[in-house]
Amino acid sequence: MELNKKTKKAGILVTTITVLVMILIVIFASGIFNQTSAPPDFPKEHLYVDATYLLKTNETNNSVDVICTPYLTNIWEKE
Protein backbone atom coordinates (compact mmCIF):
# COMPACT_ATOMS: atom_id res chain seq x y z
CA MET A 1 0.00 0.00 0.00
CA GLU A 2 1.39 3.34 -0.99
CA LEU A 3 0.75 6.57 0.93
CA ASN A 4 -0.26 9.66 -0.96
CA LYS A 5 1.78 12.88 -0.82
CA LYS A 6 -0.52 14.65 1.65
CA THR A 7 -0.25 11.82 4.15
CA LYS A 8 3.57 11.77 3.87
CA LYS A 9 3.76 15.55 4.38
CA ALA A 10 1.41 15.36 7.37
CA GLY A 11 3.53 12.60 8.95
CA ILE A 12 6.74 14.56 8.45
CA LEU A 13 5.11 17.69 9.89
CA VAL A 14 3.81 15.87 12.97
CA THR A 15 7.20 14.24 13.55
CA THR A 16 9.03 17.57 13.20
CA ILE A 17 6.68 19.35 15.60
CA THR A 18 6.97 16.52 18.13
CA VAL A 19 10.78 16.63 18.04
CA LEU A 20 10.82 20.43 18.41
CA VAL A 21 8.43 20.32 21.36
CA MET A 22 10.55 17.67 23.07
CA ILE A 23 13.72 19.75 22.56
CA LEU A 24 12.03 22.85 23.98
CA ILE A 25 10.78 20.89 27.00
CA VAL A 26 14.28 19.64 27.73
CA ILE A 27 15.77 23.13 27.39
CA PHE A 28 13.22 24.85 29.64
CA ALA A 29 13.01 22.02 32.17
CA SER A 30 16.77 22.13 32.73
CA GLY A 31 16.52 25.89 33.36
CA ILE A 32 13.77 25.42 35.93
CA PHE A 33 15.70 22.86 37.97
CA ASN A 34 18.96 24.84 37.95
CA GLN A 35 17.59 27.92 39.70
CA THR A 36 19.64 29.22 42.58
CA SER A 37 18.46 31.52 45.32
CA ALA A 38 20.71 34.55 45.48
CA PRO A 39 20.54 37.13 48.24
CA PRO A 40 18.84 40.40 47.30
CA ASP A 41 21.10 42.79 45.45
CA PHE A 42 21.00 46.17 47.19
CA PRO A 43 22.53 49.29 45.69
CA LYS A 44 25.89 50.41 47.07
CA GLU A 45 24.29 53.35 48.84
CA HIS A 46 21.87 50.99 50.66
CA LEU A 47 19.25 53.73 50.67
CA TYR A 48 15.95 53.36 48.87
CA VAL A 49 12.54 55.00 48.83
CA ASP A 50 10.17 52.78 50.77
CA ALA A 51 7.04 54.89 50.27
CA THR A 52 5.89 58.40 49.45
CA TYR A 53 3.07 60.49 50.82
CA LEU A 54 1.50 63.24 48.70
CA LEU A 55 -0.61 66.00 50.23
CA LYS A 56 -2.40 68.67 48.20
CA THR A 57 -2.27 71.92 50.19
CA ASN A 58 -3.58 74.57 47.85
CA GLU A 59 -5.30 74.67 44.47
CA THR A 60 -6.02 77.54 42.08
CA ASN A 61 -7.14 77.68 38.47
CA ASN A 62 -3.51 77.77 37.31
CA SER A 63 -1.61 75.69 39.84
CA VAL A 64 -1.71 73.05 42.54
CA ASP A 65 0.58 73.02 45.58
CA VAL A 66 1.65 69.57 46.69
CA ILE A 67 3.84 68.41 49.57
CA CYS A 68 5.73 65.17 48.96
CA THR A 69 7.10 63.25 51.93
CA PRO A 70 9.41 60.36 50.99
CA TYR A 71 10.01 57.55 53.48
CA LEU A 72 13.57 56.30 53.10
CA THR A 73 14.98 53.00 54.32
CA ASN A 74 18.68 52.53 54.94
CA ILE A 75 20.04 48.99 54.68
CA TRP A 76 23.62 48.20 55.48
CA GLU A 77 25.62 45.02 55.12
CA LYS A 78 26.34 43.17 58.32
CA GLU A 79 30.03 42.35 58.50
C-alpha angles and dihedrals in degrees: 000000000000124000119227122239095258092055092049092049091048091051092049091047093050091047092049093049091048092052092047092049091050091050091050091049091053092048096049095039091055089052092052095052095046096060116131127199109235123189115256114279109232123190117258091252091056090211122117139163108258097181142338132220121206122198124184108216105171137010132191133167090268105033148020124214114216132181115209119199114189119201109214127198122203117206122184131186116255109230 
